Amino acid sequence: MGDRRRPGATTGAGAGSSAGVHIQIQEPPERRPLLPHRATFPHRTDEQVFSCFSYNTSTHKHLPVYTNIHRIRRDIISVVEDYLSLDQLRDVRINISVIRPLVDKLYEQDDISIVYCLLVNRAQFLNEQKHLSNRQNVNSTRAMLCELIATRILRRFNEDNDGPDNLLVLAHILIAGFEPFQNAPEEIRREVQASTAWHKTLPALEVAILSEARIFLASTSCQKVVDAIYDGRVIYTPSSYMDLIADRYKQRPISLYNPREAPLLNQYRLLVPRTRNYLEIMQFFILLALYVVFMAERDPTKFSKLEICFTVYAMGWVLDQFATLLEHGWHVYAQNLWSFLDVGFAFIYWIYLFLRIYGWQTGNTEADQQALDVLAMGAPVLVPRLAFNLLSDNIVFLCLRSMMSDFALVTALAIWCFVGFLLSLMWLGNDVYSPFVISKWMIYIWFGLDGSGIHHSIEFHKILGPSLMVAFAFLGNTLFLTILVSMLSTTFGTIVTNAPAEIQFRRAVLTLEGVKGDAIFAYQPPFNLIAIFILVPLKFLVSPRWFHKIHVASVRLLNLPLLLFIAVAERRALWPGTPGGPPTHLASLVKAQKKAGPHFWERWRITSHSDISTVFDVPPPESVLNQITTDDDLTRHLIRRQFARGNSHMDSLTSEAKKQAAQTAATTTAVATAAGGAAPGGPKPLSRRDSIAPFPGLRAELQEVLSESDEMSNITARLEALEESTQRIEQLLERLVGVKEGKSPRIEQDNDDGSGVGSPSGSRKESVDVSSEHEPGESPWI
């Protein structure tokens, strides 16, 4: 017969019916996913994991970090041999043939240090790329591939660990401290012992910032941890490059913070990145106010009270910036937007202090005046720095830092090249004009302000003087300025294109810098100066336990009002809940996870559109979830059509059989509903777990990828042969059913001469009478 039943259709004789066969269509449940289920590895979070301990005291000391680093490097080098762009790496063919197998292989090792090893390899590939002249080389592709694989693996850890432990597992992956030589052979350790500090660890998050892995840092899984660290929901003791006041008596493991179980005066909350950000803004406001008031009444002949207050407070502020630089090193510190402004003001402050002390000791009034003049140069640094603090996520400030580096590079190159013009003009003029006057004329020409240099060039030489000045004008005012504008436009366009990733990257830098391990950050300027002069000598006189007690007592005493305010704010506003314990009400917990500082209209619900956001604040109950996670008839058929193969050999049911199946299903549903039960053909839970969504054009891409394999071609041929055999078996079964019921198959032969021998098509049309009783207008043929 020409049509073939769908799998799951059953044929049998009805009870008490002698006329024909009743056909009942039953939709088959989806049992097989499109791709095999991947392995899942839920992790335990009851073990303590530290970020500042070396591997020989860590819970994960057995992890083969050294071996994984070199295994990943071997795999990446063997896979990537040519340059590919990021869009090409994200292509579906590369995803299925390269990225997905590598992700499966590395993830199935069930090792939380894999992400760290991938990012270390990315940093190494980028380092190797710097020594090559070609910017688009294979090492950049390998570095991007390491970043993409690390992002996929972190997402799998996020998906496979549900519940309250999800955030803690991701925090273990990104914050746990590892080092490259963990579990390395003994001969390797002896070889690098002189240049490697074994006790220093580095988390994967810091490696991502050092390698500028913006795609990884902008991923949802990574930002979940970054936001939790910034808000203080994830707490830990970080590793630091150098501590001015080292208090490592008590180390905090990576854990989730509950303010209702913490002490009321918790000095560690001063080191939370969000709290540190607010404190730094307040400290800078005080510094700027003292600077403006002091410079308004500056007097080089005496030291006023305002000058003393400003000098002491500014020294404490500069010390805080110096400790921040030592905490994570220059590479992380330089990634901050306003780091160059802080370094610039610190440089100006130390010049002012040196000149001021020198003038005071020698009685030189001119040196005192020069000190105040140098300090006046700090205004262009301090005032814009306030805007960087308040508008750190603005796209203009994000671009300004990169554009300043390009501008400085082109300017330095121009000055270097034009020194030759200056020497030529000096030698041609025979010292008639000083180098200062010639430089002034050249600067005017550079900016297009004045042409005096060209007018006086004939005085250097009648021919060579004007030639040099005109050539300088063409090169400086036309060529170099055009190059500079083009470079700045390209930099601005690149950053604007990737603005979300750039913002998340800067936020990750701010968060990592905000987590402090040095005890000096618990003292606000200028009290950190007192801590340096008292606690540093005291550390050599008392035991670590007593030093810790003295440090905690002094911090709580100096910051008592601030600690009380933080405790009340976290218990009432940031972590709302029942008075006696942690947040228990579901709506309060959801509000606690939302970002602080909503707009005035949204907070007080003074708007007619408040229900639009309120409906998503509280999760739906279990009864609603059961209803929305089931398929109705329409959804079930839509899902099947989306995943159906375009070149399938399965034939659909005829329109008559579909009508009969619909009527049968409707009758069954009506009877079941009348009896008070659920319809057997009603909604059913989803049982498919698909790995690839039905994106447009994805099926054709998959077919092209799979068609390249000889194994897949053999499987396709065998499936086609199986389809043909199944069709022949069904035809025999149809004939057998007709003979069993006493009905002979009625065969219609369409031949030109009335016989089947001369049929042009060489086929027969067969029809089996399966029922003598059918509704009017309904076809008795299958």
C-alpha positions as MATLAB code, in Angstrom:
seq = 'MGDRRRPGATTGAGAGSSAGVHIQIQEPPERRPLLPHRATFPHRTDEQVFSCFSYNTSTHKHLPVYTNIHRIRRDIISVVEDYLSLDQLRDVRINISVIRPLVDKLYEQDDISIVYCLLVNRAQFLNEQKHLSNRQNVNSTRAMLCELIATRILRRFNEDNDGPDNLLVLAHILIAGFEPFQNAPEEIRREVQASTAWHKTLPALEVAILSEARIFLASTSCQKVVDAIYDGRVIYTPSSYMDLIADRYKQRPISLYNPREAPLLNQYRLLVPRTRNYLEIMQFFILLALYVVFMAERDPTKFSKLEICFTVYAMGWVLDQFATLLEHGWHVYAQNLWSFLDVGFAFIYWIYLFLRIYGWQTGNTEADQQALDVLAMGAPVLVPRLAFNLLSDNIVFLCLRSMMSDFALVTALAIWCFVGFLLSLMWLGNDVYSPFVISKWMIYIWFGLDGSGIHHSIEFHKILGPSLMVAFAFLGNTLFLTILVSMLSTTFGTIVTNAPAEIQFRRAVLTLEGVKGDAIFAYQPPFNLIAIFILVPLKFLVSPRWFHKIHVASVRLLNLPLLLFIAVAERRALWPGTPGGPPTHLASLVKAQKKAGPHFWERWRITSHSDISTVFDVPPPESVLNQITTDDDLTRHLIRRQFARGNSHMDSLTSEAKKQAAQTAATTTAVATAAGGAAPGGPKPLSRRDSIAPFPGLRAELQEVLSESDEMSNITARLEALEESTQRIEQLLERLVGVKEGKSPRIEQDNDDGSGVGSPSGSRKESVDVSSEHEPGESPWI';
ca = [
       0.000    0.000    0.000;
       1.082    3.551   -0.571;
       0.686    4.919    2.989;
       2.351    3.731    6.135;
       1.200    3.971    9.724;
       3.036    6.053   12.236;
       4.883    4.172   14.947;
       2.541    3.478   17.796;
      -0.589    2.876   15.696;
      -2.347   -0.340   16.705;
      -4.765   -2.415   14.670;
      -7.119   -4.924   16.127;
     -10.691   -6.272   15.988;
     -13.223   -4.445   18.122;
     -15.251   -6.376   20.714;
     -18.443   -7.670   19.207;
     -17.613   -6.343   15.798;
     -17.527   -8.703   12.853;
     -17.531   -6.137   10.112;
     -14.057   -4.688   10.143;
     -11.037   -3.469   11.952;
     -10.982   -0.474   14.330;
      -7.886    1.669   14.175;
      -6.723    3.576   17.266;
      -3.950    6.140   16.860;
      -1.754    6.580   19.927;
       0.870    9.295   20.008;
       4.262    7.790   20.926;
       6.086    9.378   23.858;
       9.360   11.043   23.091;
      11.975    8.729   24.534;
      15.200    9.592   22.800;
      16.980   12.963   22.844;
      18.384   14.355   19.649;
      21.896   14.006   21.091;
      23.107   11.665   23.836;
      22.779   12.820   27.409;
      26.009   14.243   28.699;
      27.541   13.404   32.019;
      26.622   15.537   35.005;
      28.749   16.043   38.095;
      27.048   17.562   41.134;
      29.640   18.661   43.661;
      29.789   18.642   47.420;
      30.049   21.954   49.217;
      30.463   20.761   52.805;
      34.265   20.850   52.538;
      36.221   24.015   53.232;
      37.936   25.547   50.206;
      40.363   28.444   50.588;
      41.613   31.033   48.139;
      44.792   31.980   49.987;
      46.228   28.566   50.943;
      48.818   26.700   48.948;
      47.927   23.346   47.450;
      49.578   21.225   50.141;
      47.032   22.448   52.711;
      44.014   22.782   50.426;
      41.079   20.424   50.109;
      41.834   20.018   46.400;
      45.508   19.197   46.805;
      45.056   15.994   44.777;
      44.052   17.842   41.592;
      46.690   17.463   38.832;
      46.888   21.119   37.857;
      50.341   20.889   36.274;
      49.310   17.860   34.195;
      46.025   19.455   33.129;
      47.759   22.606   31.960;
      50.068   20.707   29.610;
      47.297   18.301   28.501;
      45.105   21.226   27.503;
      47.990   22.907   25.697;
      48.678   19.739   23.705;
      45.007   19.347   22.731;
      44.561   22.997   21.730;
      47.747   23.055   19.643;
      46.816   19.813   17.868;
      43.309   21.061   17.061;
      44.033   24.651   15.974;
      46.580   24.996   13.191;
      45.247   28.027   11.307;
      43.953   31.452   12.228;
      40.192   31.680   12.837;
      38.191   34.674   13.959;
      35.806   34.635   16.889;
      32.776   34.378   14.581;
      34.323   31.394   12.836;
      34.983   29.687   16.170;
      31.328   30.179   17.065;
      30.148   28.547   13.835;
      27.951   25.509   14.304;
      30.374   23.223   12.467;
      33.277   24.179   14.714;
      30.991   23.940   17.703;
      29.982   20.347   16.983;
      33.255   19.037   15.596;
      35.789   20.827   17.829;
      34.442   22.753   20.814;
      31.798   20.315   22.050;
      34.128   17.254   22.073;
      36.777   19.218   23.951;
      34.215   20.477   26.448;
      32.899   16.946   27.000;
      36.388   15.561   27.460;
      37.516   18.194   29.953;
      34.253   18.413   31.861;
      34.046   14.658   32.368;
      37.269   14.815   34.376;
      35.180   16.294   37.208;
      37.949   18.732   38.133;
      37.191   22.271   39.298;
      40.711   23.393   38.337;
      39.995   22.875   34.618;
      38.728   26.433   34.217;
      41.892   27.741   35.883;
      44.081   25.601   33.599;
      42.271   26.824   30.489;
      42.708   30.464   31.467;
      46.397   29.885   32.253;
      46.847   28.483   28.746;
      45.018   31.476   27.319;
      47.419   33.810   29.106;
      50.393   31.845   27.753;
      49.093   31.892   24.163;
      48.574   35.650   24.377;
      52.076   36.051   25.766;
      53.488   34.091   22.835;
      51.490   36.220   20.430;
      53.128   39.444   21.686;
      56.513   38.287   20.400;
      55.203   37.804   16.845;
      54.792   40.559   14.279;
      51.570   39.167   12.842;
      48.608   40.168   15.014;
      46.252   37.647   13.405;
      48.241   34.533   14.149;
      47.278   31.100   15.304;
      48.056   31.850   18.959;
      45.223   34.365   19.160;
      42.821   31.692   17.887;
      44.087   29.222   20.471;
      43.636   31.818   23.203;
      40.051   32.499   22.094;
      39.328   28.767   21.967;
      40.565   28.338   25.547;
      38.267   31.154   26.640;
      35.233   29.695   24.865;
      35.820   26.234   26.343;
      36.249   27.688   29.832;
      32.973   29.574   29.414;
      31.122   26.415   28.318;
      32.536   24.331   31.185;
      31.611   26.963   33.759;
      28.095   27.054   32.317;
      27.818   23.281   32.685;
      28.849   23.486   36.320;
      26.150   26.101   36.739;
      23.491   23.926   35.104;
      24.389   20.685   36.908;
      24.390   22.124   40.424;
      20.967   23.362   41.391;
      19.654   24.680   44.649;
      21.445   26.795   47.243;
      24.808   25.133   46.523;
      24.891   26.441   42.955;
      26.507   29.744   43.872;
      28.993   28.094   46.217;
      30.159   25.605   43.560;
      30.765   28.393   41.057;
      32.604   30.348   43.730;
      34.866   27.363   44.393;
      35.746   27.212   40.698;
      36.478   30.926   40.270;
      37.969   31.842   43.657;
      39.764   28.705   44.858;
      43.508   29.243   44.874;
      45.695   27.175   42.558;
      49.230   27.431   41.287;
      50.684   26.155   38.016;
      53.148   23.729   39.622;
      50.592   21.922   41.768;
      51.434   18.175   41.782;
      54.305   18.682   39.363;
      57.168   16.128   39.323;
      59.886   16.616   41.874;
      62.561   17.369   39.296;
      60.429   20.189   37.888;
      59.976   21.671   41.343;
      63.687   21.608   42.030;
      64.379   23.286   38.705;
      62.018   26.224   39.284;
      62.431   26.526   43.025;
      64.606   29.626   42.825;
      62.104   31.658   40.772;
      58.742   30.355   41.918;
      57.010   31.079   45.214;
      55.152   27.871   46.069;
      53.031   29.428   48.774;
      51.415   31.948   46.408;
      48.105   30.987   44.851;
      46.035   32.599   42.146;
      42.281   32.194   41.523;
      40.786   31.659   38.086;
      38.965   34.991   38.306;
      42.233   36.891   38.626;
      43.789   34.952   35.740;
      40.767   35.889   33.602;
      41.324   39.560   34.410;
      45.052   39.349   33.705;
      44.391   37.717   30.320;
      41.479   40.126   29.629;
      39.022   37.284   28.985;
      36.032   39.558   28.415;
      33.767   36.851   26.988;
      34.392   34.650   30.009;
      33.899   37.469   32.499;
      30.712   38.650   30.766;
      29.095   35.190   30.907;
      26.068   34.704   33.140;
      27.732   32.120   35.350;
      30.780   34.287   35.997;
      28.747   37.417   36.620;
      26.657   35.548   39.162;
      29.776   35.005   41.260;
      31.126   38.511   40.633;
      27.855   40.084   41.779;
      27.772   37.855   44.863;
      31.335   38.835   45.797;
      30.587   42.512   45.211;
      27.483   42.407   47.407;
      29.242   40.390   50.097;
      27.103   37.249   49.772;
      30.252   35.230   49.023;
      33.075   35.807   51.505;
      36.654   34.552   51.568;
      40.182   35.585   52.490;
      42.029   36.441   49.263;
      45.652   35.866   48.472;
      47.789   38.991   48.178;
      51.092   39.799   46.555;
      52.395   41.657   49.625;
      50.824   42.718   52.960;
      51.808   45.856   54.822;
      50.049   44.631   57.982;
      49.767   40.856   57.681;
      47.115   39.301   59.932;
      46.645   35.744   58.686;
      45.825   34.176   62.047;
      42.257   33.373   60.981;
      41.577   32.468   57.364;
      38.034   32.555   56.045;
      37.095   29.763   53.618;
      34.912   30.394   50.584;
      31.394   30.429   52.007;
      28.007   32.134   51.811;
      27.450   34.975   54.246;
      24.444   35.088   56.564;
      24.321   38.374   58.538;
      22.094   36.896   61.235;
      24.707   34.332   62.140;
      27.603   36.820   62.065;
      28.625   39.049   65.008;
      27.118   42.492   65.260;
      30.498   44.218   64.977;
      31.951   42.294   62.043;
      35.177   43.990   60.998;
      35.387   41.858   57.860;
      32.405   43.717   56.373;
      34.691   46.723   55.917;
      36.522   44.698   53.264;
      33.441   43.875   51.159;
      33.841   45.389   47.649;
      30.530   47.264   47.745;
      31.328   48.713   51.169;
      34.865   49.533   50.043;
      33.497   51.334   46.994;
      31.258   53.549   49.113;
      34.065   54.214   51.588;
      36.519   55.110   48.826;
      34.046   57.567   47.306;
      33.543   59.166   50.729;
      37.297   59.318   51.313;
      37.830   60.975   47.957;
      35.117   63.560   48.695;
      36.952   64.462   51.918;
      40.294   64.649   50.072;
      38.855   66.875   47.343;
      37.169   69.173   49.879;
      40.363   69.586   51.889;
      42.325   70.228   48.692;
      39.955   72.938   47.454;
      39.710   74.695   50.819;
      43.468   74.605   51.364;
      44.356   75.859   47.880;
      41.815   78.687   48.228;
      43.847   80.229   51.098;
      47.337   78.917   50.345;
      50.174   80.831   51.904;
      53.790   79.762   51.219;
      55.113   81.646   54.230;
      53.428   79.509   56.925;
      51.841   76.135   57.607;
      48.143   76.586   58.277;
      45.862   74.091   60.004;
      44.129   73.334   56.720;
      47.460   72.531   55.071;
      48.402   70.201   57.909;
      45.022   68.438   57.734;
      45.291   68.103   53.966;
      48.888   66.871   54.073;
      48.189   64.200   56.693;
      44.943   63.023   55.101;
      46.458   62.963   51.604;
      49.366   60.911   52.918;
      46.931   58.358   54.352;
      45.026   58.297   51.050;
      48.219   57.757   49.038;
      49.193   54.965   51.451;
      45.835   53.293   50.822;
      46.434   53.423   47.072;
      49.934   52.011   47.514;
      48.546   49.111   49.584;
      45.948   48.488   46.864;
      48.721   48.255   44.280;
      50.614   45.731   46.428;
      47.477   43.652   47.057;
      47.088   42.252   43.537;
      50.058   43.685   41.665;
      50.395   46.373   39.022;
      48.714   44.419   36.220;
      45.373   44.191   38.026;
      45.663   47.684   39.503;
      46.303   49.191   36.060;
      43.072   47.699   34.704;
      41.058   50.136   36.815;
      39.617   53.114   34.975;
      41.016   55.785   37.295;
      44.308   54.131   38.232;
      46.362   56.511   36.058;
      44.713   59.481   37.779;
      45.558   58.131   41.234;
      49.146   57.481   40.223;
      49.366   60.966   38.733;
      48.111   62.659   41.899;
      50.406   60.548   44.089;
      53.352   61.658   41.950;
      52.311   65.332   42.261;
      51.775   64.986   46.016;
      55.236   63.556   46.667;
      56.890   66.351   44.643;
      54.893   68.925   46.626;
      55.817   67.310   49.946;
      59.505   67.138   49.079;
      59.663   70.796   47.983;
      57.621   71.930   50.959;
      59.860   70.160   53.487;
      62.969   71.403   51.682;
      61.734   74.998   51.739;
      60.764   74.746   55.398;
      64.170   73.399   56.444;
      66.211   75.848   54.366;
      63.895   78.823   54.765;
      63.660   79.152   50.995;
      60.420   80.934   50.158;
      60.799   80.245   46.445;
      60.835   76.484   47.079;
      57.686   76.824   49.184;
      55.986   78.720   46.356;
      57.105   76.116   43.843;
      55.633   73.384   46.069;
      52.225   75.071   46.040;
      52.468   75.642   42.280;
      53.165   71.946   41.738;
      50.229   71.023   43.991;
      47.979   73.276   41.903;
      48.607   70.894   39.005;
      46.592   68.262   40.882;
      43.272   69.938   40.111;
      43.046   68.551   36.532;
      43.605   65.108   38.080;
      41.351   65.186   41.151;
      38.251   66.793   39.652;
      37.864   64.368   36.679;
      38.613   61.468   39.024;
      35.333   62.189   40.835;
      33.452   61.774   37.569;
      35.200   58.435   36.983;
      33.933   57.244   40.362;
      30.336   58.309   39.896;
      30.001   57.367   36.206;
      32.244   54.354   35.964;
      29.790   52.460   33.712;
      29.440   55.283   31.208;
      30.647   54.354   27.745;
      32.564   57.639   27.368;
      34.737   56.923   30.409;
      35.232   53.331   29.281;
      36.581   54.571   25.968;
      38.592   57.428   27.420;
      41.147   55.195   29.109;
      41.997   53.256   25.939;
      41.925   56.406   23.819;
      44.353   58.118   26.186;
      46.855   55.315   25.725;
      46.579   55.589   21.922;
      46.932   59.354   22.118;
      50.036   59.097   24.299;
      51.586   56.554   21.917;
      51.053   58.663   18.778;
      52.179   61.844   20.542;
      55.379   60.221   21.789;
      56.080   58.872   18.308;
      55.508   62.321   16.773;
      57.811   64.033   19.261;
      60.485   61.457   18.626;
      60.304   61.959   14.861;
      60.162   65.757   14.953;
      63.229   66.167   17.152;
      65.157   65.792   13.895;
      63.402   68.849   12.438;
      64.296   70.830   15.567;
      67.989   69.928   15.308;
      68.100   70.805   11.606;
      66.564   74.229   12.190;
      68.922   74.916   15.107;
      71.972   74.082   12.995;
      70.710   75.989    9.972;
      70.072   79.103   12.080;
      73.519   79.064   13.633;
      72.013   79.690   17.106;
      70.187   82.818   15.920;
      67.002   81.576   17.595;
      66.931   79.573   20.793;
      65.552   75.992   20.859;
      62.628   77.256   22.943;
      61.529   79.741   20.265;
      61.885   77.176   17.483;
      59.936   74.600   19.511;
      57.173   77.165   20.105;
      56.856   77.830   16.369;
      56.730   74.088   15.660;
      54.010   73.527   18.291;
      51.938   76.329   16.764;
      52.267   74.698   13.363;
      51.400   71.284   14.854;
      48.101   72.552   16.224;
      47.429   74.883   13.304;
      47.436   78.016   15.479;
      50.077   80.273   13.907;
      52.337   80.357   10.867;
      55.155   82.410   12.356;
      57.566   79.528   11.908;
      56.984   79.466    8.157;
      57.288   83.258    7.997;
      60.686   83.202    9.777;
      61.954   80.064    8.037;
      63.661   82.133    5.309;
      65.950   83.520    8.003;
      67.368   80.030    8.557;
      68.065   79.358    4.864;
      66.506   80.713    1.700;
      65.671   77.259    0.347;
      66.203   74.663    3.058;
      64.464   76.631    5.844;
      61.056   76.953    4.112;
      61.355   73.382    2.850;
      61.800   72.031    6.370;
      58.931   74.082    7.813;
      56.515   73.155    5.012;
      57.441   69.483    5.291;
      56.903   69.655    9.044;
      53.512   71.298    8.516;
      52.421   68.551    6.112;
      53.642   65.728    8.335;
      52.490   67.161   11.646;
      49.266   69.004   11.000;
      48.003   66.731    8.235;
      49.433   63.237    8.372;
      49.933   62.586   12.081;
      46.721   64.283   13.177;
      44.768   62.291   10.598;
      46.347   59.068   11.864;
      45.531   60.055   15.450;
      41.881   60.777   14.675;
      41.553   57.498   12.784;
      43.084   55.490   15.633;
      40.841   57.120   18.238;
      37.753   56.541   16.086;
      38.636   52.870   15.628;
      39.231   52.417   19.361;
      35.959   54.122   20.231;
      34.009   52.042   17.716;
      35.532   48.783   18.954;
      34.692   49.519   22.578;
      31.155   50.668   21.761;
      30.550   47.459   19.825;
      31.557   45.387   22.861;
      30.218   47.803   25.468;
      28.360   45.214   27.632;
      31.411   42.957   27.838;
      33.639   45.947   28.593;
      31.352   47.084   31.411;
      31.292   43.607   32.942;
      35.065   43.398   32.656;
      35.551   46.682   34.520;
      33.058   45.551   37.148;
      35.022   42.336   37.659;
      38.218   44.371   38.074;
      36.533   46.627   40.620;
      35.215   43.604   42.509;
      38.547   41.799   42.623;
      40.314   44.954   43.793;
      37.655   45.491   46.447;
      38.324   42.148   48.160;
      41.145   42.992   50.546;
      43.325   40.645   52.538;
      45.690   43.217   54.043;
      44.675   44.338   57.533;
      45.580   47.957   56.753;
      42.386   48.402   54.701;
      40.295   48.093   57.858;
      41.680   51.479   58.956;
      40.338   54.538   57.183;
      42.710   57.395   56.284;
      44.456   58.901   58.203;
      44.198   56.162   60.844;
      46.090   53.809   58.553;
      49.204   55.916   59.216;
      48.822   55.257   62.934;
      48.331   51.547   62.216;
      51.560   51.439   60.216;
      53.630   53.076   62.946;
      52.121   51.032   65.811;
      51.024   47.616   64.519;
      54.006   46.872   62.288;
      56.553   47.029   65.151;
      54.037   45.335   67.466;
      53.843   42.318   65.180;
      57.427   41.384   66.061;
      56.748   41.641   69.810;
      53.582   39.600   70.364;
      52.276   36.236   69.201;
      50.022   35.990   66.108;
      47.009   35.248   68.323;
      47.467   38.371   70.455;
      48.277   40.463   67.399;
      44.981   39.371   65.885;
      43.101   40.264   69.073;
      44.688   43.727   69.264;
      43.981   44.354   65.596;
      40.303   43.327   65.875;
      39.776   45.412   69.015;
      41.335   48.523   67.484;
      39.361   48.188   64.244;
      36.064   47.796   66.106;
      36.842   50.759   68.320;
      37.807   53.112   65.498;
      34.951   52.037   63.193;
      32.220   51.489   65.795;
      29.538   53.780   64.248;
      30.306   52.514   60.768;
      30.129   48.835   61.776;
      26.798   49.377   63.528;
      25.390   51.098   60.444;
      26.569   48.266   58.168;
      25.064   45.626   60.462;
      21.676   47.344   60.575;
      21.662   48.006   56.825;
      22.448   44.389   55.947;
      19.877   42.955   58.347;
      17.073   45.347   57.459;
      17.568   46.308   53.835;
      19.950   43.936   52.073;
      18.964   40.615   53.717;
      15.362   41.126   54.906;
      13.654   38.248   56.665;
      12.178   37.136   59.940;
      13.536   38.857   63.047;
      14.896   35.694   64.525;
      16.729   34.088   61.667;
      17.711   34.127   58.025;
      15.274   35.172   55.305;
      12.471   32.650   55.091;
       9.736   34.410   53.168;
      10.109   33.774   49.476;
       9.279   37.282   48.390;
      11.762   38.749   50.868;
      14.480   36.428   49.606;
      13.867   37.483   46.025;
      14.006   41.145   46.992;
      17.210   40.507   48.882;
      18.870   39.215   45.730;
      17.887   42.248   43.707;
      20.347   45.053   43.301;
      20.238   47.750   45.896;
      19.217   51.305   45.113;
      16.026   51.130   42.998;
      14.540   54.300   41.675;
      12.242   56.344   43.876;
       9.135   55.619   41.801;
       9.801   51.880   41.696;
      10.537   51.645   45.416;
       7.337   53.373   46.560;
       5.177   51.961   43.743;
       4.070   55.446   42.670;
       3.303   54.264   39.170;
       0.456   52.645   37.286;
       2.757   49.991   35.816;
       4.033   48.453   39.050;
       2.222   45.140   38.486;
       4.286   44.464   35.361;
       7.433   43.931   37.438;
       5.676   42.701   40.582;
       4.260   39.637   38.816;
       7.815   38.373   38.286;
       9.074   39.118   41.809;
       7.389   36.134   43.477;
       7.912   32.711   41.823;
       4.705   30.833   40.905;
       3.541   28.001   43.198;
       4.004   24.315   42.473;
       0.467   23.887   41.114;
       1.060   26.528   38.437;
       4.430   25.024   37.554;
       2.790   21.628   36.969;
       0.336   23.213   34.554;
       2.851   25.166   32.518;
       5.366   22.315   32.250;
       2.955   20.003   30.415;
       2.207   19.769   26.724;
      -1.175   20.193   25.175;
      -2.001   18.742   21.777;
      -1.000   21.879   19.896;
       2.372   22.271   21.632;
       3.190   18.588   21.248;
       2.696   18.695   17.485;
       4.606   21.977   17.169;
       7.621   20.528   18.958;
       7.529   17.425   16.761;
       7.350   19.474   13.583;
      10.292   21.611   14.661;
      12.541   18.602   15.111;
      11.244   16.558   12.142;
      13.769   15.630    9.464;
      13.252   17.265    6.134;
      14.312   14.168    4.141;
      12.575   11.594    6.329;
      11.294    8.379    4.709;
       8.352    8.184    7.105;
       5.010    8.955    5.505;
       2.307   10.844    7.356;
      -1.205    9.559    7.984;
      -3.889   10.169    5.399;
      -6.473   12.818    6.035;
      -9.173   10.198    6.609;
      -7.131    8.412    9.280;
      -6.369   11.734   10.955;
     -10.074   12.587   11.134;
     -10.884    9.169   12.563;
      -8.097    9.477   15.144;
      -9.303   12.935   16.154;
     -12.878   11.726   16.585;
     -11.709    8.709   18.589;
      -9.574   10.906   20.841;
     -12.462   13.350   21.334;
     -14.862   10.516   22.271;
     -12.364    9.033   24.714;
     -11.762   12.426   26.300;
     -15.461   13.082   26.706;
     -16.066    9.692   28.363;
     -13.093   10.146   30.727;
     -14.182   13.631   31.650;
     -17.710   12.492   32.373;
     -16.334    9.771   34.634;
     -14.358   12.342   36.628;
     -10.891   11.197   35.548;
      -8.155   12.629   33.473;
      -8.170   12.109   29.765;
      -5.644    9.567   28.614;
      -4.705   11.738   25.677;
      -4.488   14.897   27.798;
      -1.461   16.897   28.716;
       1.617   14.898   29.452;
       4.886   16.000   31.009;
       7.856   16.747   28.846;
      10.190   13.822   28.426;
      12.533   15.221   25.773;
      15.817   16.800   26.711;
      17.171   18.354   23.565;
      20.710   19.608   23.314;
      20.294   21.888   20.314;
      17.426   24.308   19.782;
      15.689   24.482   16.374;
      17.456   27.513   15.082;
      16.836   28.411   11.435;
      19.297   26.685    9.162;
      20.740   24.493   11.908;
      19.372   21.276   10.410;
      21.093   21.889    7.093;
      24.363   22.712    8.862;
      24.178   19.502   10.869;
      23.428   17.453    7.780;
      26.461   18.913    6.002;
      28.695   18.176    8.975;
      27.411   14.655    9.454;
      27.437   13.861    5.738;
      31.208   14.271    5.680;
      31.634   11.158    7.802;
      31.798    7.731    6.108;
      30.337    6.124    9.190;
      27.266    8.353    9.024;
      26.856    7.566    5.328;
      26.841    3.841    6.079;
      24.298    4.333    8.850;
      22.068    6.346    6.505;
      22.140    3.621    3.854;
      21.292    0.944    6.418;
      18.419    3.007    7.774;
      17.012    3.429    4.282;
      17.177   -0.312    3.735;
      15.429   -0.814    7.077;
      12.676    1.581    6.024;
      12.056   -0.367    2.820;
      11.923   -3.661    4.708;
       9.461   -2.186    7.198;
       7.193   -1.053    4.383;
       7.153   -4.556    2.847;
       6.338   -6.116    6.242;
       3.455   -3.713    6.729;
       2.040   -4.593    3.323;
       2.131   -8.289    4.214;
       0.443   -7.580    7.550;
      -2.319   -5.652    5.814;
      -2.996   -8.545    3.496;
      -2.926  -10.981    6.417;
      -5.472   -8.919    8.346;
      -7.767   -8.811    5.345;
      -7.642  -12.645    4.907;
      -8.228  -13.223    8.632;
     -11.414  -11.141    8.615;
     -12.730  -12.926    5.531;
     -12.154   -9.984    3.325;
     -10.035  -10.379    0.223;
      -7.999   -7.377   -0.733;
      -9.475   -5.451   -3.583;
      -6.719   -4.669   -6.041;
      -7.050   -2.013   -8.609;
      -4.682   -2.161  -11.472;
      -4.208    0.821  -13.717;
      -2.721   -0.457  -16.939;
      -3.068    0.736  -20.484;
      -3.994   -2.779  -21.687;
      -6.007   -3.835  -18.590;
      -3.242   -5.993  -17.092;
      -0.492   -5.309  -14.601;
       2.236   -6.468  -16.885;
       2.405   -3.461  -19.125;
       2.070   -0.855  -16.400;
       4.295    2.074  -17.080;
       4.900    2.603  -13.419;
       5.301   -1.072  -12.606;
       3.267   -0.723   -9.377;
      -0.134   -1.601   -8.015;
      -2.650    0.370   -6.025;
      -3.907   -1.736   -3.153;
      -6.821   -0.933   -0.878;
      -7.918   -2.988    2.105;
     -11.525   -2.849    3.265;
     -11.054   -2.706    7.004;
     -14.559   -1.704    8.051;
     -17.985   -2.083    6.570;
     -19.490    0.327    8.995;
     -18.232    3.844    8.693;
     -19.609    7.308    9.034;
     -21.023    9.103    5.993;
     -18.351   10.948    4.122;
     -15.612    8.878    5.744;
     -13.325    6.831    3.500;
     -13.302    3.036    4.211;
      -9.765    2.791    2.923;
      -6.611    3.178    4.865;
];
